[in-house]
Amino acid sequence: MGTVVVFGNSPRSFKRLAVIIESVRHLLPKPIVIQAGADVNILLNIENECRLFSTVDSVEFRKILEASDVIICHAGVGVTKQVLELGKRPFVIARKSNLQEHIDDHQAEWAEFLNRRNLINRFDTVQELMSKLQSCSYQVDPANIRSFFERKDTKADLYLAIREIVKGK
């Protein structure tokens, strides 16, 4: 189908991702679908190049993810888990608390947890995303994802990682 970009549903702005998407949109497979959350107004200048909306119901959201070749998203646990379960390897950027994009840095910790396991294409800058778009895999073997989520040690790792993130470690 093309590309989907997921900002998430946080009321906090994620202008950094908006700037990155504006910079790399010429490299992205078309059509581009953007769930922009609170940042829908920031992206109005590229509205004619994509399907842009603030939110969408969960059934439509899953259909969009399933049909997309490239998925660029914030590092929320829900969206990253959903994308991985579809056998897709997302390009992930974490919201940062020091930039007032989130209340804490649990997204950065979650992204690092997934990145260490080579499950995501993590990026923080325009240059990193451009490089990864040209060189990284968009797919993962569904059997590897299933085994990752089904392994007892992985469930324990996920539980411990989430618990540590919630505690602020």
C-alpha positions in Angstrom: 0.0 0.0 0.0 2.7 2.5 0.8 3.7 4.2 4.0 1.9 4.8 7.3 3.2 7.2 9.9 1.9 7.0 13.4 2.3 9.9 15.8 0.0 8.3 18.5 -2.7 9.8 20.6 -0.7 11.9 23.1 -2.0 15.4 23.5 1.7 16.5 23.4 3.2 17.8 20.2 5.7 15.6 18.3 6.9 18.3 16.0 10.3 16.6 15.6 8.6 13.7 13.8 6.6 16.1 11.7 9.8 17.8 10.5 11.4 14.5 9.8 8.4 13.3 7.7 8.3 16.5 5.8 12.0 16.0 5.0 11.8 12.4 3.8 8.4 12.2 2.2 10.0 12.1 -1.3 11.6 8.8 -0.3 8.5 7.1 1.1 6.4 4.6 -0.9 3.1 6.2 -1.9 0.4 6.6 -0.8 1.4 8.1 2.6 -1.2 7.8 5.4 -0.5 9.8 8.5 -2.2 9.4 11.9 -1.0 12.7 13.3 -2.8 12.9 16.6 -2.3 16.4 18.2 0.0 17.4 15.3 -2.5 17.3 12.5 -2.4 21.1 12.1 1.5 21.1 11.8 1.3 18.8 8.8 -1.4 20.7 6.8 1.3 21.9 4.4 1.7 18.4 3.1 -2.0 17.4 3.3 -2.3 17.3 -0.5 0.5 14.7 -0.7 -1.0 12.2 1.9 -4.1 11.1 3.7 -3.9 13.0 7.0 -6.1 12.4 10.1 -6.0 12.9 13.8 -7.4 9.6 15.0 -9.0 6.5 13.6 -10.9 3.5 15.1 -8.9 0.4 16.0 -10.4 -1.8 13.1 -9.5 0.8 10.5 -6.1 1.3 12.1 -5.3 -2.4 11.9 -6.3 -2.5 8.2 -4.0 0.4 7.5 -1.1 -1.3 9.3 -1.7 -4.6 7.5 -1.8 -2.9 4.1 1.3 -0.8 4.6 4.8 -1.6 3.3 6.6 0.9 5.4 5.5 1.8 9.0 7.1 4.8 10.8 5.9 5.2 14.4 6.4 6.6 17.8 7.8 4.1 20.3 4.5 3.3 22.1 4.2 -0.2 23.4 0.8 -0.7 21.8 1.7 0.3 18.3 5.1 -1.4 18.2 3.7 -4.7 19.5 0.8 -4.6 17.0 3.2 -3.9 14.1 5.6 -6.7 15.2 2.7 -9.2 15.5 1.9 -8.4 11.8 5.5 -9.5 10.9 6.6 -6.0 10.0 9.7 -4.2 11.2 8.8 -0.6 11.9 11.0 2.5 11.8 10.7 3.8 15.4 11.4 7.1 17.0 10.9 7.6 20.7 9.2 10.7 22.2 11.6 12.4 24.6 10.7 14.0 27.9 13.4 16.7 27.7 11.7 18.0 24.6 8.3 17.9 26.3 7.1 15.2 23.8 6.1 12.9 26.7 6.0 12.9 30.5 9.0 10.5 30.9 11.4 8.5 28.8 9.7 5.1 28.8 9.4 5.2 25.0 13.2 5.5 24.6 13.7 2.6 27.0 11.2 0.5 25.2 12.7 1.3 21.8 16.1 0.4 23.1 14.8 -2.9 24.4 13.3 -3.8 21.0 16.4 -2.4 19.1 18.8 -4.6 21.1 16.7 -7.6 19.8 16.9 -6.3 16.2 13.1 -6.0 16.0 12.9 -2.4 14.9 14.7 0.2 12.8 15.3 2.8 15.4 16.1 6.4 14.4 16.3 9.9 15.9 17.2 12.2 13.0 16.3 12.8 9.4 19.7 11.4 8.3 19.2 8.2 10.3 15.8 7.6 8.9 17.0 8.4 5.3 19.8 5.9 5.7 17.6 3.2 7.2 14.9 3.6 4.6 17.5 2.9 1.9 19.3 0.0 3.7 17.0 -1.8 6.2 14.5 -4.5 6.0 10.8 -3.6 6.3 9.8 -7.2 7.2 10.6 -9.7 9.9 10.0 -13.4 9.7 6.5 -13.9 11.4 7.8 -17.1 13.0 10.6 -15.2 14.7 8.1 -12.7 16.0 5.8 -15.4 17.2 8.6 -17.2 18.9 9.8 -13.9 20.4 6.4 -13.2 22.0 5.8 -16.8 23.0 9.1 -17.7 24.6 8.9 -17.7 28.4 12.1 -15.8 28.8 10.9 -13.2 26.4 7.7 -12.8 28.4 9.7 -12.4 31.5 12.0 -9.9 29.7 9.0 -7.9 28.5 7.4 -8.0 31.9 10.7 -6.9 33.6 11.4 -4.2 31.0 7.9 -2.8 31.3 8.1 -2.9 35.1 11.5 -1.2 35.1 10.2 1.4 32.7 7.1 2.1 34.7 9.2 2.4 37.9 11.5 4.8 36.1 14.7 2.8 36.1 
